[in-house]
Amino acid sequence: MGRYRSLSFLPVLLLAAAGPLAAEAQDPRMVEVVELIRGGKQAEAVARADAMIAGFASAQHEPGVAYYCNRDRGGVVNLMGAAQRGAKVDLAPEAWCEALFAKAFALTDLKRYAEAQQAMAQAVAMDPSNPHFRNQYGDTLRLGGDPGAASKQYQRALDLATGEEAKARADGGDVGAVSAMANRALRGLAQASAAKGDLDGAQGFYEKALERDSADSEARAGLAQVARLKAKVR
């Protein structure tokens, strides 16, 4: 499967149209968790994800070891970078990280933002170069009332996604997935700016998203909303 074909690629409102999880082939329990979320059984999904996370942590826990998700070459790059800094490291199953993401996803839907942030913080620590995770972490922070911290995660997601996009273009590969991730980050930056009261900044980010993809309906709707808000304050 493709590198970014996972639950973490999906916007919250499009979960029902989700494609297969990258981690499904490694652990079929992820299929059950996703189906619970799709079915609106968020609390049960959290419980199932928690059981997976506890099992992975128990099986692979070693004091002082930093675990990194085994996500194609991304996990190895993260692990090597940490090892070069002198850290004691090891690779973790990708399903561990997907379970953390799924838990945060469901908790966000339940408006349990502080818990969702904790889960995403762990997921990001285990896969720091994953723009999906950064975008979702930004969502949990923004919805939990910290747009400043959210902006930092969205910006990091944007940097990672545009870097991947440039590599894909240079290699003649498909840029669709990474381009969509970059636009999601721009929309997140716009939403965080609006939450901080910076409507001009929000407008700029939505406009950048539309410059990248004129068919981005979410960015177009967001830009229209900003225009209505600006009209009210004049």
Buried (B, 14 or more C-beta within 10 A) or exposed (E): EEBBBBBBBBBEEEBEEBEBBBBBEBBEBBEBBBEBBEEEBBBBBBBBBBEBBEBBEEEBEEEEEBBBBBBBEBBEBBBEBBBEEEEEBEBBBBBBBBBBBBBBBBBBBBEBBEBBBBBBBBBBBBBBBBBBBBBBBBBBBBBBEBBEBBBBBBBBBBBBBBBBBEEBEEEEEEBEBBBBBBBBBBBBBBBBBBBBEBBEBBBBBBBBBBEBBEEBEBBBEBBEBBEEBEEEEE
